[in-house]
Amino acid sequence: MAAVLLKQPAPPPDFEAFWQAVVAESDALPLIYERVHQPDDDTPTHRVYRLRWQGADGKGREGWYAVPLEPPSGEEAKLPGLLYLPGYGINAAPINENTAFPHFVTLAPNLHGYAVEPSIPYSPEYGYFTRGIESPQTYVYRQLMLDSILAARVLAAQPEVDSSRIIAAGLSQGGGLAVMLGAWCLLVRLVVAELPALTYWEYLLDATVWRYPIKEFADYMQATGRSREALLATLQYFDTINHAPLVRVPVQLSLALKDPGIRAPVVFSLYDALPRPKRLLIYEDLGHDWSPEMHTRLQEWVAMHL
């Protein structure tokens, strides 16, 4: 089996100008939001709201917003805010043992304009990997980053949140978006990226066996005749490895050795490209999934750096 080279950052010439324009556009968006409380949403440990705001396209967005019922004794009036970004699909991450923390307020946004309920399972008809991929200006992940930066602003504006302690986290797609926020969103002070996707696209598009959702790229190329190289010309703007040298904050990454998609060369390439401080956790028996240890290690990383 041939060795796989690690990827080095190689951003397009206008990479920084492109992203500075995205940041300026997102920062100029109006901050319009409301909170709705339905008692059945609460958990034994958290009061849970449906936080709604106006997205980058002028349409509504919604996220779960969870406030600890009993912050630790002596805790200051405001808590760190955790922006828990969603994995691939049109859902928000739920508030559960993965995403609810005793010391943090959590916002888990749906970035696609859908309500947080009902939860819609992935199927290729709801896929969006190739939406607008003809250019970086039209690619769907430009819109998702606009809304991710806006969601961080919404979180920072909440009365329970200390806006100087915003954490960006997520698994898979959410981890990739969190790394990008670490480069471009000045509100974000810490990143935790579990099994980060949106990373080393060349490796992902060289798959010998195509599975959904990555198979969406193969379907698109077959349907349109566009080449892998044409897709990569856009995807370079949205590869976390090209963002990594610009990350300003501590980053914790994780790798699962049984993950069929986000393999070791993907995560090692991102880790190598990041400045310090950084930490890489390796889960030997985990696939592309959540581990209870991630909950503990996220809190450790926050305690070390915030």
Secondary structure as UniProt FT lines:
FT   TURN            13..14
FT   HELIX           15..27
FT   STRAND          33..37
FT   HELIX           39..41
FT   STRAND          46..54
FT   TURN            56..57
FT   STRAND          60..68
FT   TURN            73..74
FT   STRAND          79..85
FT   TURN            97..99
FT   STRAND          105..110
FT   TURN            111..112
FT   HELIX           124..126
FT   TURN            129..134
FT   TURN            136..138
FT   HELIX           140..156
FT   TURN            159..160
FT   STRAND          161..171
FT   HELIX           173..184
FT   TURN            186..187
FT   STRAND          188..194
FT   HELIX           201..205
FT   TURN            212..214
FT   HELIX           215..224
FT   HELIX           228..235
FT   HELIX           236..238
FT   HELIX           240..243
FT   HELIX           244..246
FT   STRAND          251..256
FT   TURN            257..258
FT   HELIX           264..273
FT   STRAND          278..283
FT   TURN            284..285
FT   HELIX           292..305
//
